[in-house]
Amino acid sequence: MVTGNLEAQTFFPPGKVADYTGFQYLRDNDPDSMGHNTSFLTRVANNVIYILDDSQLAQLKSLALSQQAQIDEYGYRRFP
């Protein structure tokens, strides 16, 4: 359900795209009842990073660096 429209794709929280990829379900059905706690994302991210091997981490870092300009533009476009 990616529309190509910045506003439609970035409806917060947590985003229409995330709803269709299972994050919303995971957050709402977390066995620890921590889904709406601000520490939930940190815990999920740390667990994902923990299971990645060195080549996967290198790929993740490379992707992050290649997307930095797009992420900056996204942030600037959210300012009124």
N, CA, C and O of each residue as an XYZ file, in Angstrom:
320
protein
N       0.817     -1.194      0.000
C       0.000      0.000      0.000
C       0.858      1.253      0.000
O       0.501      2.238      0.648
N       1.968      1.244     -0.702
C       2.788      2.438     -0.824
C       2.180      3.280     -1.930
O       2.069      2.823     -3.068
N       1.791      4.492     -1.612
C       1.041      5.314     -2.552
C       1.911      6.219     -3.402
O       1.477      6.692     -4.453
N       3.151      6.467     -2.953
C       3.987      7.416     -3.651
C       3.734      8.844     -3.194
O       4.376      9.776     -3.678
N       2.806      9.019     -2.269
C       2.467     10.328     -1.752
C       3.076     10.450     -0.356
O       2.737      9.668      0.532
N       3.975     11.425     -0.150
C       4.688     11.562      1.117
C       3.738     11.650      2.309
O       3.956     10.997      3.330
N       2.694     12.448      2.181
C       1.790     12.640      3.308
C       1.033     11.352      3.645
O       0.867     11.028      4.821
N       0.578     10.623      2.639
C      -0.176      9.393      2.887
C       0.711      8.299      3.454
O       0.263      7.503      4.279
N       1.965      8.251      3.021
C       2.872      7.218      3.486
C       3.415      7.491      4.879
O       3.936      6.578      5.519
N       3.308      8.708      5.361
C       3.960      9.051      6.619
C       2.972      9.495      7.683
O       3.292     10.348      8.511
N       1.801      8.937      7.668
C       0.831      9.245      8.695
C       1.324      8.654     10.014
O       1.501      7.441     10.129
N       1.542      9.509     11.001
C       2.061      9.048     12.289
C       0.940      8.977     13.316
O      -0.032      9.719     13.174
N       1.010      8.155     14.314
C       1.900      7.018     14.483
C       1.247      5.731     14.042
O       0.019      5.743     13.957
N       1.886      4.647     13.755
C       3.290      4.550     13.375
C       3.474      4.621     11.879
O       4.602      4.517     11.398
N       2.414      4.791     11.134
C       2.523      4.917      9.681
C       1.685      3.869      8.983
O       1.612      2.721      9.423
N       1.052      4.268      7.892
C       0.211      3.329      7.161
C       1.014      2.163      6.620
O       0.540      1.027      6.635
N       2.223      2.425      6.143
C       3.048      1.350      5.603
C       3.347      0.336      6.697
O       3.278     -0.868      6.453
N       3.677      0.797      7.893
C       3.982     -0.104      9.003
C       2.770     -0.947      9.380
O       2.930     -2.103      9.773
N       1.577     -0.404      9.272
C       0.371     -1.168      9.611
C       0.256     -2.424      8.758
O      -0.168     -3.472      9.244
N       0.629     -2.319      7.506
C       0.479     -3.441      6.590
C       1.656     -4.406      6.633
O       1.594     -5.457      5.994
N       2.709     -4.098      7.349
C       3.867     -4.998      7.419
C       3.934     -5.732      8.747
O       4.904     -6.451      8.987
N       2.955     -5.582      9.610
C       2.880     -6.356     10.830
C       3.336     -5.645     12.080
O       3.140     -6.175     13.173
N       3.934     -4.477     11.979
C       4.414     -3.783     13.166
C       3.271     -3.423     14.094
O       3.376     -3.585     15.309
N       2.184     -2.939     13.525
C       1.033     -2.544     14.348
C       0.534     -3.730     15.157
O       0.246     -3.597     16.346
N       0.429     -4.892     14.516
C      -0.029     -6.094     15.223
C       0.942     -6.459     16.341
O       0.528     -6.734     17.467
N       2.241     -6.461     16.022
C       3.249     -6.800     17.024
C       3.187     -5.836     18.207
O       3.238     -6.261     19.362
N       3.079     -4.554     17.923
C       3.030     -3.558     18.990
C       1.803     -3.745     19.875
O       1.891     -3.627     21.097
N       0.667     -4.034     19.262
C      -0.585     -4.155     20.023
C      -0.729     -5.498     20.740
O      -1.560     -5.626     21.639
N       0.060     -6.490     20.360
C      -0.067     -7.826     20.942
C       1.220     -8.291     21.609
O       1.455     -9.492     21.735
N       2.041     -7.364     22.029
C       3.293     -7.684     22.700
C       3.000     -8.399     24.016
O       2.283     -7.860     24.859
N       3.549     -9.618     24.212
C       3.259    -10.378     25.445
C       3.664     -9.637     26.731
O       3.071     -9.863     27.786
N       4.656     -8.765     26.647
C       5.098     -8.019     27.821
C       4.262     -6.762     28.068
O       4.516     -6.020     29.017
N       3.279     -6.531     27.224
C       2.434     -5.322     27.297
C       3.269     -4.052     27.253
O       2.957     -3.065     27.919
N       4.320     -4.090     26.471
C       5.226     -2.956     26.368
C       5.093     -2.238     25.028
O       5.834     -1.295     24.750
N       4.148     -2.683     24.198
C       4.022     -2.173     22.843
C       3.844     -0.679     22.728
O       4.315     -0.079     21.762
N       3.178     -0.060     23.684
C       2.961      1.383     23.609
C       3.927      2.142     24.512
O       3.762      3.340     24.741
N       4.918      1.448     25.015
C       5.968      2.065     25.825
C       7.058      2.554     24.886
O       7.321      1.912     23.869
N       7.696      3.669     25.198
C       8.734      4.209     24.314
C       9.948      3.296     24.209
O      10.733      3.443     23.273
N      10.128      2.364     25.130
C      11.257      1.443     25.078
C      11.034      0.285     24.119
O      11.969     -0.466     23.841
N       9.820      0.121     23.607
C       9.503     -1.016     22.750
C      10.368     -1.025     21.488
O      10.965     -2.049     21.155
N      10.438      0.098     20.792
C      11.225      0.151     19.555
C      12.698     -0.106     19.812
O      13.361     -0.788     19.030
N      13.210      0.438     20.903
C      14.609      0.214     21.242
C      14.866     -1.264     21.474
O      15.870     -1.803     21.008
N      13.980     -1.910     22.181
C      14.141     -3.340     22.458
C      14.099     -4.151     21.166
O      14.913     -5.055     20.977
N      13.170     -3.840     20.288
C      13.073     -4.552     19.012
C      14.337     -4.317     18.184
O      14.916     -5.266     17.655
N      14.763     -3.066     18.072
C      15.947     -2.748     17.276
C      17.191     -3.434     17.829
O      17.982     -3.984     17.064
N      17.370     -3.409     19.134
C      18.545     -4.049     19.730
C      18.527     -5.553     19.498
O      19.579     -6.147     19.260
N      17.366     -6.177     19.562
C      17.279     -7.615     19.308
C      17.601     -7.944     17.858
O      18.244     -8.958     17.586
N      17.169     -7.110     16.927
C      17.489     -7.341     15.518
C      18.989     -7.181     15.294
O      19.612     -8.019     14.642
N      19.569     -6.116     15.830
C      21.011     -5.898     15.663
C      21.810     -7.048     16.270
O      22.842     -7.440     15.724
N      21.349     -7.585     17.378
C      22.036     -8.678     18.061
C      22.151     -9.932     17.195
O      23.156    -10.640     17.263
N      21.136    -10.211     16.386
C      21.157    -11.447     15.595
C      21.846    -11.298     14.236
O      22.047    -12.295     13.543
N      22.208    -10.083     13.844
C      22.874     -9.877     12.553
C      24.343    -10.257     12.637
O      25.002    -10.017     13.649
N      24.853    -10.855     11.556
C      26.292    -11.129     11.514
C      27.021     -9.910     10.951
O      26.388     -8.922     10.579
N      28.342     -9.979     10.891
C      29.145     -8.819     10.476
C      28.807     -8.341      9.060
O      28.748     -7.136      8.813
N      28.588     -9.272      8.137
C      28.279     -8.857      6.763
C      26.899     -8.197      6.682
O      26.700     -7.260      5.910
N      25.962     -8.683      7.471
C      24.630     -8.071      7.490
C      24.680     -6.683      8.115
O      24.013     -5.764      7.639
N      25.473     -6.524      9.187
C      25.634     -5.198      9.793
C      26.281     -4.225      8.814
O      25.879     -3.065      8.728
N      27.296     -4.705      8.066
C      27.954     -3.858      7.074
C      26.963     -3.424      5.997
O      26.973     -2.270      5.566
N      26.111     -4.348      5.564
C      25.097     -4.018      4.565
C      24.100     -2.996      5.119
O      23.713     -2.065      4.414
N      23.690     -3.166      6.362
C      22.764     -2.232      6.996
C      23.382     -0.829      7.084
O      22.717      0.167      6.799
N      24.644     -0.765      7.474
C      25.336      0.530      7.553
C      25.455      1.178      6.183
O      25.265      2.386      6.045
N      25.766      0.379      5.176
C      25.894      0.899      3.816
C      24.566      1.460      3.323
O      24.523      2.538      2.731
N      23.496      0.734      3.566
C      22.167      1.213      3.172
C      21.804      2.503      3.898
O      21.247      3.423      3.300
N      22.121      2.567      5.188
C      21.811      3.775      5.963
C      22.555      4.981      5.399
O      21.979      6.060      5.260
N      23.822      4.798      5.078
C      24.603      5.907      4.516
C      24.063      6.344      3.157
O      24.027      7.536      2.850
N      23.642      5.372      2.343
C      23.131      5.725      1.014
C      21.772      6.423      1.085
O      21.389      7.120      0.145
N      21.042      6.245      2.186
C      19.713      6.839      2.331
C      19.713      8.117      3.169
O      18.657      8.710      3.392
N      20.867      8.535      3.627
C      20.934      9.677      4.540
C      20.323     10.939      3.941
O      19.590     11.651      4.627
N      20.609     11.226      2.687
C      20.057     12.438      2.063
C      18.526     12.371      1.993
O      17.849     13.373      2.225
N      17.988     11.199      1.674
C      16.533     11.049      1.615
C      15.902     11.223      2.990
O      14.835     11.823      3.118
N      16.557     10.699      4.012
C      16.033     10.827      5.374
C      16.058     12.284      5.817
O      15.116     12.761      6.451
N      17.129     12.987      5.485
C      17.199     14.417      5.804
C      16.082     15.185      5.104
O      15.413     16.017      5.716
N      15.886     14.898      3.814
C      14.823     15.588      3.064
C      13.455     15.308      3.679
O      12.630     16.212      3.813
N      13.222     14.058      4.049
C      11.965     13.683      4.696
C      11.743     14.524      5.955
O      10.653     15.056      6.166
N      12.783     14.642      6.791
C      12.669     15.433      8.010
C      12.390     16.892      7.730
O      11.536     17.497      8.377
N      13.102     17.466      6.771
C      12.907     18.886      6.450
C      11.511     19.135      5.872
O      10.920     20.184      6.129
N      10.985     18.198      5.106
C       9.665     18.389      4.505
C       8.548     18.271      5.518
O       7.420     18.672      5.230
N       8.825     17.729      6.703
C       7.809     17.617      7.751
C       7.660     18.920      8.544
O       6.692     19.094      9.285
N       8.632     19.839      8.381
C       8.483     21.148      9.022
C       7.361     21.911      8.346
O       7.204     21.809      7.130
N       6.575     22.673      9.095
C       5.513     23.458      8.457
C       6.091     24.549      7.569
O       5.341     25.305      6.953
